[in-house]
């Protein structure tokens, strides 16, 4: 699910005055303009703040400053791009991904199978039952 | 947004292995579905992660628990009276706090890898079925 993005650059426009399907937007201004969020009828965009942007022929784009700030992106950082149905979600790669990688690597190295882990979960269930409900069940 | 109650096996598998369960956790991280569980299930997960057999060290089990706290809504356990009164509904009584927790949570479905559970609880579904529902919701929006 992870993807690395090379250098990003392009233009973005935000603002209720721009229509996504009413003809090509005006990309003539040299500097990005962020007038505010744009509400699209598509998928997730119906409920979240979104901006209209242009992807260059090389597949590059620039995230609006507000989006970078919201993600906590400072300077050059990797992000993850996830395809969800017809939408794309971009998120910052975090320490939590590294932790998950470590956990999975170690468990793989331990030789534990899913079936054995399931047995461990069953054992844990019996313990939790005894501890939390054992007295009431007597 | 779809809300799923998840059992311990789903959460543990999602943390420790790549597969449908990890994808479901990812979807919750992305905010396109909500995962709910209760303290009882969390304790089961913590117990498994602390087993030396897994080879995890130091702060890793607690780190994993912290991830769950971020991605999964943890509800309070059902009261003992309700759980005990449900005896007989499932072959394993230690699954009852999960069943009652699900019923009290208001979630649409219970996600579990336990076939016995799914045969007895009509709203219990596999992880794969849950993922299908999330994507179907996304595409119909």
Interface residues (C-beta under 8 A of the other chain):
Chain A: X1 X42 X43 X44 X46 X82 X84 X85 X86 X87 X89 X91 X96 X99 X100 X102 X103 X104 X106 X107 X109 X110 X112 X114 X117 X118 X120 X121 X123 X124 X125 X126 X127 X128 X129 X131 X132 X133 X135 X136 X137
Chain B: X8 X9 X12 X13 X15 X16 X17 X18 X22 X23 X26 X27 X29 X30 X32 X40 X43 X44 X45 X47 X48 X51 X53 X54 X55 X56 X57 X60 X63 X64 X67 X70 X77 X80 X81 X83 X84 X87 X92 X93 X94 X95 X96 X97 X113 X135 X138 X139 X141
